[in-house]
């Protein structure tokens, strides 16, 4: 959760999932 931006860039297909988790 400290680096959400890099995560989104590294996992574009999991963008919606990450957004829900956040």
C-alpha positions as CSV (number, residue, x, y, z in Angstrom):
1,X,0.0,0.0,0.0
2,X,3.1,2.2,0.3
3,X,3.7,2.1,-3.5
4,X,0.2,1.8,-5.2
5,X,1.3,3.7,-8.3
6,X,4.1,1.2,-9.3
7,X,1.8,-1.7,-8.5
8,X,-0.8,-0.3,-10.9
9,X,1.8,0.1,-13.6
10,X,3.3,-3.3,-13.0
11,X,-0.1,-5.0,-13.0
12,X,-2.4,-3.2,-15.4
13,X,-4.8,-6.2,-15.8
14,X,-5.2,-6.3,-12.1
15,X,-6.1,-2.6,-11.9
16,X,-9.8,-3.2,-11.0
17,X,-8.8,-5.8,-8.4
18,X,-6.2,-3.5,-6.8
19,X,-8.7,-0.6,-6.7
20,X,-11.2,-2.8,-4.8
21,X,-8.5,-3.9,-2.4
22,X,-7.5,-0.3,-1.7
